[in-house]
Amino acid sequence: MSEGIHTGFDEQQYPHINRGLDGIVAFSTTKSFIDGQKGELIYSGYLIDTLAENATFEEVCFLLWNDRLPNAKELESLKTLLIENRELPQPILDYINATDKDAEPMAVLRTAVSMLADFDDTKGKYDPTLFEGQAIAITAKIPTIIAAFDRVRHGKDIVAPLKEGSTAYNFLYMLNGEKPGEQAEKTMDLCLILHAEHGMNASTFTARTIGATQSDMYSAITGAIGALKGPLHGGANTAVMNTLLELKEQGDDADAVAFTKKKLESKEKIMGFGHRVYKTFDPRARLLQTMAKDLSEETGHQELYKWSMDMLNTMKNEKNIDPNVDFFSATVYYSIGIQPDLYTTIFTMSRVSGWTGHYIEQAANNRLIRPRALYVGEKHLDWVPVEDR
Ligand code: CMC
């Protein structure tokens, strides 16, 4: 019997609807742990603060794919593989050159990642022995896609990836056409570490749901990019920057407190605040806050940090809501010269490590993901011919 037809399913057995699957535990995972009350985040055993202080993004990728840190040889090998996988097949470069220059960067990234499957030697075959290689290929190519599209839309030549250097270093090089300084590389690397993994968020759930049908990893990541793009998820960082730029237009003495209160009075959501799991300060926001303060001072954008703090205090006083990861990351990216509509693509560049880690984990203990919906429509209606409706 097809869906939509009454199947005799007893709704009384399922009387509760958890809107937004709030509080539903659907999987066990070793990828990350969030204590929403304490404001604690752990990736495969390590506190985010420990990783932020000591790790590189490449080490975090290995951690999320293998549930342990790499030894020196394994890390070198992973770095080499990531470097070797950076280049894009010509048809994808042709697509990037040909597409609308006004296209949304996240939409271009979604299409290009989907195309990558056609050029993968494994054709995205569903085989656990191939998964890590596929994860490396996707993770290595995403930064090249983002930088290439940004160059093309600004009428600049695409910069080929370097055969050396970290993911962060190479990305900034491809984006700007010049090698970044140590501070910019470090900032970028830290942002990648902080965004890599975060439990059963909407995009990770999407990746697992697609993976659970035994569809290929490219499909799972393409779907996840679509989910991350939305303003209630990863798209919030661009929305935060647009808010700050709206204030900038009002001049240096813009009143961020009045601005925030007005938005709240008209029942608008303030982007970069609130979280389904954290009921306190998001630990990633705390780390990004320090970076945003230092960088905005160094680059002469102090007003952005001041307005951010005015908004933060107003949200705390008026709604008792704290900032999430997207709030201060906006100022950090702005300070290192990245255009606002690229912010969510950078989130993707990092989160792909978590998505692929979850895809691998799902495959190791798979069951099709198939919840139910409580039917609240009418039943057994009489058929009315089209001319009589
Ligand atoms: N601004 C104003 N009010 C808010 C906000 C906000 N940012 N977030 C939550 N609230 C209020 C909301 O209006 C509601 O109030 P009331 O009960 O009076 O109607 C209450 O808090 C609960 O909100 P909700 O939307 O039902 O909560 P949720 O758990 O479904 O949503 C959220 C979580 C992240 C979607 C939401 O906080 C939000 O829309 N925030 C703004 C967008 C954002 O910053 N998203 C990034 C999330 S973190 C990074 C990521 O996952 O990508």
Residues whose N, C-alpha, C, O or C-beta is under 5 A from the ligand:
A	BS01	CMC	N201 P231 L232 H233 G234 A236 E268 K269 I270 M271 G272 F273 G274 H275 R276 N324 V325 D326
